[in-house]
Amino acid sequence: MPPVVVVEQPNRLRIRLQVGERENGSPIIESLSYRVKEDASHQDIYDVALAIAGLVSMPVHDIRLTEDKLLTE
């Protein structure tokens, strides 16, 4: 079996915002999603996410980074 080759793919930054609450009290969440360069540092990504979040009036529920890699031969 040939060795696996890992090919970096563009990462995704998701800023999840609480836009309201349901009758039972659970949050209603909407996401802002952005492509992120593979070589961007986690701190830089977080700092940018906070800057973007500062431009919207809704509270941030969480900030997520999805790192994507393609595995091939």
C-alpha positions in Angstrom: 0.0 0.0 0.0 1.5 3.4 -1.0 2.1 6.0 1.7 -0.6 8.6 2.3 -0.1 12.1 1.0 -1.7 15.0 2.9 -2.8 17.9 0.8 -3.8 21.1 2.7 -7.2 22.5 1.8 -8.6 26.0 2.6 -9.8 26.1 6.2 -13.1 27.6 7.3 -13.7 30.1 10.0 -17.3 30.1 11.4 -18.5 32.8 13.7 -21.8 31.6 15.2 -24.1 34.3 16.4 -27.1 34.1 18.7 -29.9 35.9 16.9 -32.6 35.0 19.3 -34.2 32.4 21.6 -36.9 29.8 21.0 -39.8 29.6 23.4 -38.1 26.8 25.3 -35.1 29.1 25.9 -32.7 27.4 23.5 -30.6 29.8 21.3 -31.3 30.5 17.7 -27.9 30.4 15.9 -26.8 31.8 12.6 -23.3 31.5 11.2 -20.9 33.8 9.3 -18.4 31.6 7.3 -15.1 32.6 5.8 -12.3 30.8 3.9 -9.0 31.0 5.7 -5.5 30.5 4.4 -3.9 27.2 5.6 -0.8 29.0 6.9 -2.7 31.6 9.0 -1.9 31.3 12.7 -4.7 30.4 15.1 -4.1 33.6 17.0 -4.5 35.7 13.8 -7.7 33.9 12.9 -9.1 34.4 16.4 -8.2 38.1 16.3 -9.9 38.6 12.9 -12.9 36.7 14.2 -13.2 39.1 17.2 -12.8 42.1 14.9 -15.6 40.8 12.6 -17.8 40.0 15.6 -17.3 43.6 16.8 -19.1 44.8 13.6 -22.3 42.9 14.3 -24.9 43.7 17.0 -25.6 40.1 17.9 -23.7 38.2 20.7 -21.1 35.6 19.6 -22.2 32.1 20.6 -18.8 30.6 19.6 -16.0 30.8 17.1 -15.0 27.6 15.2 -12.1 26.8 12.9 -12.4 23.7 10.6 -9.1 22.6 9.3 -9.5 20.6 6.1 -7.0 18.1 4.6 -7.3 15.8 1.6 -5.8 12.4 2.1 -4.6 10.7 -1.1 -1.9 8.3 -2.4 
